[in-house]
Amino acid sequence: MPAPKRSPAKKKPITKKTSARKKKGKGWPIQVKVGIAAVALVLLSPFYYGYVLRSFSATWRWIRDIGGNPHYRTYRNFNIAIPDKYHIHGIDVSYAQGKIDWEKVKAVNEDSVHITFAFIKATEGILSVDPYFQRNWREAPKAGIICGAYHYFKPSKNGAWQARFFLQTAIIDKGDLPLVVDVEELNHVTPEKMRQQLKEFLTVVEKKTGTKPIIYSGVSFYQDYLAGYFSGYKLWIANYHQPELTMTKGDDWSFWQHSDRATVTGINHVVDFDAFSGDSLAFRRLLIH
């Protein structure tokens, strides 16, 4: 009897093995890749870090002004904090500020803070004339700025000679601020000798002009060497980056140089910034008549 035929075994379909080298996905979409590249470029850009630093600086100034003293806040146009108690503001300049565009200086105004007056360096010692004095003395008044001239005093030189040299250079007129003597160093002489020469200087200037000069000095120098010796003279005191000027009782000041690093449109260098202690009527009374 013939053997029954065996039906062929059913073969299982062959499953292909996935190659280990084959990628499991297609990767990020092109839009994501472009976005990542753009962010990377921004983060690596120096402009980005400059923006961050400027933003941080502005935020810090805001926190300092509001959190510290809201009456002593930073003004963007001058890049310094200015006490808002005072309403008549000015600057003082010399050759260090170079060629000044006084029309632009006069035009700067932020929240009613603008330049009303300028003290301009004229002379130093008995021989030195500031190279920019004549130009500044001529151009600042044309722009409507009230001016005063100052002399940098050298205690080692004869006070009367310095006064005559100063008066030959700075020719004042009606409407100007009184002349100023800037005394801030002993110049290798004793305090007594310095005061003697300064007194001679003041006497000559007052006799020739009929007006008492203003004495300028730093707060420490004034308190150490001048306080109590020159009563009756108006004071211009330097004391930087403080919300208020505190002087010894009895020392009445008229001008306060409260910053040495203001920036003003029209001046290509930082400049000293000043405030007058009184109102507009007191300021007009101070001017040469």
Secondary structure as a PSIPRED ss2 file (coil, helix, strand):
# PSIPRED VFORMAT (PSIPRED V4.0)

   1 M C   1.000  0.000  0.000
   2 P C   1.000  0.000  0.000
   3 A C   1.000  0.000  0.000
   4 P C   1.000  0.000  0.000
   5 K C   1.000  0.000  0.000
   6 R C   1.000  0.000  0.000
   7 S C   1.000  0.000  0.000
   8 P C   1.000  0.000  0.000
   9 A C   1.000  0.000  0.000
  10 K C   1.000  0.000  0.000
  11 K C   1.000  0.000  0.000
  12 K C   1.000  0.000  0.000
  13 P C   1.000  0.000  0.000
  14 I C   1.000  0.000  0.000
  15 T C   1.000  0.000  0.000
  16 K C   1.000  0.000  0.000
  17 K C   1.000  0.000  0.000
  18 T C   1.000  0.000  0.000
  19 S C   1.000  0.000  0.000
  20 A C   1.000  0.000  0.000
  21 R C   1.000  0.000  0.000
  22 K C   1.000  0.000  0.000
  23 K C   1.000  0.000  0.000
  24 K C   1.000  0.000  0.000
  25 G C   1.000  0.000  0.000
  26 K C   1.000  0.000  0.000
  27 G C   1.000  0.000  0.000
  28 W C   1.000  0.000  0.000
  29 P C   1.000  0.000  0.000
  30 I H   0.000  1.000  0.000
  31 Q H   0.000  1.000  0.000
  32 V H   0.000  1.000  0.000
  33 K H   0.000  1.000  0.000
  34 V H   0.000  1.000  0.000
  35 G H   0.000  1.000  0.000
  36 I H   0.000  1.000  0.000
  37 A H   0.000  1.000  0.000
  38 A H   0.000  1.000  0.000
  39 V H   0.000  1.000  0.000
  40 A H   0.000  1.000  0.000
  41 L H   0.000  1.000  0.000
  42 V H   0.000  1.000  0.000
  43 L H   0.000  1.000  0.000
  44 L H   0.000  1.000  0.000
  45 S C   1.000  0.000  0.000
  46 P H   0.000  1.000  0.000
  47 F H   0.000  1.000  0.000
  48 Y H   0.000  1.000  0.000
  49 Y H   0.000  1.000  0.000
  50 G H   0.000  1.000  0.000
  51 Y H   0.000  1.000  0.000
  52 V H   0.000  1.000  0.000
  53 L H   0.000  1.000  0.000
  54 R H   0.000  1.000  0.000
  55 S H   0.000  1.000  0.000
  56 F H   0.000  1.000  0.000
  57 S H   0.000  1.000  0.000
  58 A H   0.000  1.000  0.000
  59 T H   0.000  1.000  0.000
  60 W H   0.000  1.000  0.000
  61 R H   0.000  1.000  0.000
  62 W H   0.000  1.000  0.000
  63 I H   0.000  1.000  0.000
  64 R H   0.000  1.000  0.000
  65 D H   0.000  1.000  0.000
  66 I H   0.000  1.000  0.000
  67 G H   0.000  1.000  0.000
  68 G C   1.000  0.000  0.000
  69 N C   1.000  0.000  0.000
  70 P C   1.000  0.000  0.000
  71 H C   1.000  0.000  0.000
  72 Y E   0.000  0.000  1.000
  73 R E   0.000  0.000  1.000
  74 T E   0.000  0.000  1.000
  75 Y E   0.000  0.000  1.000
  76 R C   1.000  0.000  0.000
  77 N C   1.000  0.000  0.000
  78 F C   1.000  0.000  0.000
  79 N C   1.000  0.000  0.000
  80 I E   0.000  0.000  1.000
  81 A E   0.000  0.000  1.000
  82 I E   0.000  0.000  1.000
  83 P E   0.000  0.000  1.000
  84 D C   1.000  0.000  0.000
  85 K C   1.000  0.000  0.000
  86 Y C   1.000  0.000  0.000
  87 H C   1.000  0.000  0.000
  88 I C   1.000  0.000  0.000
  89 H E   0.000  0.000  1.000
  90 G E   0.000  0.000  1.000
  91 I E   0.000  0.000  1.000
  92 D E   0.000  0.000  1.000
  93 V E   0.000  0.000  1.000
  94 S C   1.000  0.000  0.000
  95 Y H   0.000  1.000  0.000
  96 A H   0.000  1.000  0.000
  97 Q H   0.000  1.000  0.000
  98 G C   1.000  0.000  0.000
  99 K C   1.000  0.000  0.000
 100 I C   1.000  0.000  0.000
 101 D C   1.000  0.000  0.000
 102 W H   0.000  1.000  0.000
 103 E H   0.000  1.000  0.000
 104 K H   0.000  1.000  0.000
 105 V H   0.000  1.000  0.000
 106 K H   0.000  1.000  0.000
 107 A H   0.000  1.000  0.000
 108 V C   1.000  0.000  0.000
 109 N E   0.000  0.000  1.000
 110 E E   0.000  0.000  1.000
 111 D C   1.000  0.000  0.000
 112 S C   1.000  0.000  0.000
 113 V E   0.000  0.000  1.000
 114 H E   0.000  0.000  1.000
 115 I E   0.000  0.000  1.000
 116 T E   0.000  0.000  1.000
 117 F E   0.000  0.000  1.000
 118 A E   0.000  0.000  1.000
 119 F E   0.000  0.000  1.000
 120 I E   0.000  0.000  1.000
 121 K E   0.000  0.000  1.000
 122 A E   0.000  0.000  1.000
 123 T E   0.000  0.000  1.000
 124 E E   0.000  0.000  1.000
 125 G C   1.000  0.000  0.000
 126 I C   1.000  0.000  0.000
 127 L C   1.000  0.000  0.000
 128 S E   0.000  0.000  1.000
 129 V E   0.000  0.000  1.000
 130 D C   1.000  0.000  0.000
 131 P C   1.000  0.000  0.000
 132 Y C   1.000  0.000  0.000
 133 F H   0.000  1.000  0.000
 134 Q H   0.000  1.000  0.000
 135 R H   0.000  1.000  0.000
 136 N H   0.000  1.000  0.000
 137 W H   0.000  1.000  0.000
 138 R H   0.000  1.000  0.000
 139 E H   0.000  1.000  0.000
 140 A H   0.000  1.000  0.000
 141 P H   0.000  1.000  0.000
 142 K H   0.000  1.000  0.000
 143 A C   1.000  0.000  0.000
 144 G C   1.000  0.000  0.000
 145 I C   1.000  0.000  0.000
 146 I E   0.000  0.000  1.000
 147 C E   0.000  0.000  1.000
 148 G E   0.000  0.000  1.000
 149 A E   0.000  0.000  1.000
 150 Y E   0.000  0.000  1.000
 151 H E   0.000  0.000  1.000
 152 Y E   0.000  0.000  1.000
 153 F C   1.000  0.000  0.000
 154 K C   1.000  0.000  0.000
 155 P C   1.000  0.000  0.000
 156 S C   1.000  0.000  0.000
 157 K C   1.000  0.000  0.000
 158 N C   1.000  0.000  0.000
 159 G H   0.000  1.000  0.000
 160 A H   0.000  1.000  0.000
 161 W H   0.000  1.000  0.000
 162 Q H   0.000  1.000  0.000
 163 A H   0.000  1.000  0.000
 164 R H   0.000  1.000  0.000
 165 F H   0.000  1.000  0.000
 166 F H   0.000  1.000  0.000
 167 L H   0.000  1.000  0.000
 168 Q H   0.000  1.000  0.000
 169 T H   0.000  1.000  0.000
 170 A C   1.000  0.000  0.000
 171 I C   1.000  0.000  0.000
 172 I C   1.000  0.000  0.000
 173 D C   1.000  0.000  0.000
 174 K C   1.000  0.000  0.000
 175 G C   1.000  0.000  0.000
 176 D C   1.000  0.000  0.000
 177 L C   1.000  0.000  0.000
 178 P C   1.000  0.000  0.000
 179 L C   1.000  0.000  0.000
 180 V E   0.000  0.000  1.000
 181 V E   0.000  0.000  1.000
 182 D E   0.000  0.000  1.000
 183 V C   1.000  0.000  0.000
 184 E C   1.000  0.000  0.000
 185 E C   1.000  0.000  0.000
 186 L C   1.000  0.000  0.000
 187 N C   1.000  0.000  0.000
 188 H C   1.000  0.000  0.000
 189 V C   1.000  0.000  0.000
 190 T C   1.000  0.000  0.000
 191 P H   0.000  1.000  0.000
 192 E H   0.000  1.000  0.000
 193 K H   0.000  1.000  0.000
 194 M H   0.000  1.000  0.000
 195 R H   0.000  1.000  0.000
 196 Q H   0.000  1.000  0.000
 197 Q H   0.000  1.000  0.000
 198 L H   0.000  1.000  0.000
 199 K H   0.000  1.000  0.000
 200 E H   0.000  1.000  0.000
 201 F H   0.000  1.000  0.000
 202 L H   0.000  1.000  0.000
 203 T H   0.000  1.000  0.000
 204 V H   0.000  1.000  0.000
 205 V H   0.000  1.000  0.000
 206 E H   0.000  1.000  0.000
 207 K H   0.000  1.000  0.000
 208 K H   0.000  1.000  0.000
 209 T H   0.000  1.000  0.000
 210 G C   1.000  0.000  0.000
 211 T C   1.000  0.000  0.000
 212 K C   1.000  0.000  0.000
 213 P C   1.000  0.000  0.000
 214 I E   0.000  0.000  1.000
 215 I E   0.000  0.000  1.000
 216 Y E   0.000  0.000  1.000
 217 S E   0.000  0.000  1.000
 218 G E   0.000  0.000  1.000
 219 V H   0.000  1.000  0.000
 220 S H   0.000  1.000  0.000
 221 F H   0.000  1.000  0.000
 222 Y H   0.000  1.000  0.000
 223 Q H   0.000  1.000  0.000
 224 D H   0.000  1.000  0.000
 225 Y H   0.000  1.000  0.000
 226 L H   0.000  1.000  0.000
 227 A C   1.000  0.000  0.000
 228 G C   1.000  0.000  0.000
 229 Y C   1.000  0.000  0.000
 230 F C   1.000  0.000  0.000
 231 S C   1.000  0.000  0.000
 232 G C   1.000  0.000  0.000
 233 Y C   1.000  0.000  0.000
 234 K C   1.000  0.000  0.000
 235 L E   0.000  0.000  1.000
 236 W E   0.000  0.000  1.000
 237 I E   0.000  0.000  1.000
 238 A E   0.000  0.000  1.000
 239 N C   1.000  0.000  0.000
 240 Y C   1.000  0.000  0.000
 241 H C   1.000  0.000  0.000
 242 Q C   1.000  0.000  0.000
 243 P C   1.000  0.000  0.000
 244 E C   1.000  0.000  0.000
 245 L C   1.000  0.000  0.000
 246 T C   1.000  0.000  0.000
 247 M C   1.000  0.000  0.000
 248 T C   1.000  0.000  0.000
 249 K C   1.000  0.000  0.000
 250 G C   1.000  0.000  0.000
 251 D C   1.000  0.000  0.000
 252 D C   1.000  0.000  0.000
 253 W E   0.000  0.000  1.000
 254 S E   0.000  0.000  1.000
 255 F E   0.000  0.000  1.000
 256 W E   0.000  0.000  1.000
 257 Q E   0.000  0.000  1.000
 258 H E   0.000  0.000  1.000
 259 S E   0.000  0.000  1.000
 260 D E   0.000  0.000  1.000
 261 R E   0.000  0.000  1.000
 262 A E   0.000  0.000  1.000
 263 T C   1.000  0.000  0.000
 264 V C   1.000  0.000  0.000
 265 T C   1.000  0.000  0.000
 266 G C   1.000  0.000  0.000
 267 I C   1.000  0.000  0.000
 268 N C   1.000  0.000  0.000
 269 H C   1.000  0.000  0.000
 270 V C   1.000  0.000  0.000
 271 V E   0.000  0.000  1.000
 272 D E   0.000  0.000  1.000
 273 F E   0.000  0.000  1.000
 274 D E   0.000  0.000  1.000
 275 A E   0.000  0.000  1.000
 276 F E   0.000  0.000  1.000
 277 S C   1.000  0.000  0.000
 278 G C   1.000  0.000  0.000
 279 D C   1.000  0.000  0.000
 280 S H   0.000  1.000  0.000
 281 L H   0.000  1.000  0.000
 282 A H   0.000  1.000  0.000
 283 F H   0.000  1.000  0.000
 284 R H   0.000  1.000  0.000
 285 R H   0.000  1.000  0.000
 286 L H   0.000  1.000  0.000
 287 L C   1.000  0.000  0.000
 288 I C   1.000  0.000  0.000
 289 H C   1.000  0.000  0.000
